[in-house]
Amino acid sequence: MFVRPVSLQARLMAAVIGFVSLILVVVAVITSATLGSALEQRLQEQLDTTAAKTKSS
């Protein structure tokens, strides 16, 4: 069975697609972690405020 060598263009496209995919995954993980932390902090502040209002009533 004869296997045709992969062209330079195909190898470059595969490398570019792989690199861009890797960057997108890293950005998604960082964004998710940052947003989750920010939302958790905001929720905690809202809970603290509500608890303080409840205690003073």
C-alpha positions in Angstrom: 0.0 0.0 0.0 1.4 3.4 -1.0 1.1 6.2 1.5 1.3 9.7 0.0 3.5 12.1 2.0 1.6 14.9 3.7 2.2 18.3 2.0 3.7 21.2 3.8 0.5 23.1 3.5 -1.5 20.4 5.2 1.1 20.1 8.0 1.1 23.9 8.5 -2.7 24.0 8.6 -2.8 21.2 11.1 -0.2 23.0 13.3 -2.1 26.3 13.1 -5.5 24.7 13.9 -4.0 22.8 16.8 -2.2 25.9 18.2 -5.3 28.1 17.9 -7.4 25.4 19.6 -5.0 25.1 22.4 -5.0 28.9 22.9 -8.8 28.9 22.9 -9.0 26.2 25.5 -6.5 28.0 27.8 -8.5 31.3 27.4 -11.7 29.5 28.2 -10.3 27.9 31.4 -8.8 31.2 32.6 -12.1 33.0 31.8 -14.2 30.4 33.6 -12.0 30.4 36.7 -11.9 34.2 36.9 -15.6 34.7 36.3 -16.4 32.0 38.8 -14.3 33.6 41.4 -15.8 37.0 40.8 -19.3 35.7 40.9 -18.7 33.8 44.1 -17.2 36.9 45.8 -20.2 38.9 44.7 -22.6 36.3 46.0 -20.8 36.2 49.3 -21.1 40.0 49.6 -24.8 39.9 48.9 -25.3 37.1 51.4 -23.3 39.2 54.1 -25.5 42.2 53.3 -28.7 40.3 53.6 -27.6 38.6 56.8 -26.7 42.0 58.3 -30.1 43.5 57.3 -31.9 40.4 58.8 -30.0 40.7 62.1 -30.7 44.4 62.5 -34.5 44.0 61.8 
